[in-house]
Amino acid sequence: MDLQDQLKKLFPEHTPEETPEVASSNIWLQDDPIICKYEKRKGKPITIIEGYTGATEDFKILAKELKTKLSVGGSFKGDKIIIQGDYRVKIMEILKEKGFTVKRVGG
């Protein structure tokens, strides 16, 4: 007996709700490449993603998704996503899976 069956026994009148789709599937894909570059600030490596021409809210959603998938810290400032650490290769793979064209800059 799995968890679903146990929950059905405890709450027979409850009908499970459909889970909403992730908003990232509605992100606008652009023709121009997104720039993924590497810098060091105060001796610490960071990855900067810039060049997105869509809505700011879509870019914020993308930033949150990248930080979650990579399990790292970061921020969204001035139309740039700043990720702590050198994750250019992984970020480029994630963005290519989503359908973006990505250009690697620096190093």
Secondary structure, DSSP 8 states (H G I E B T S, - for coil): --HHHHHHHH-TT---------GGGG----SS-EEEEEEEETTEEEEEEE---S-HHHHHHHHHHHHHHHT--EEEETTEEEEES--HHHHHHHHHHHT--EEEE--
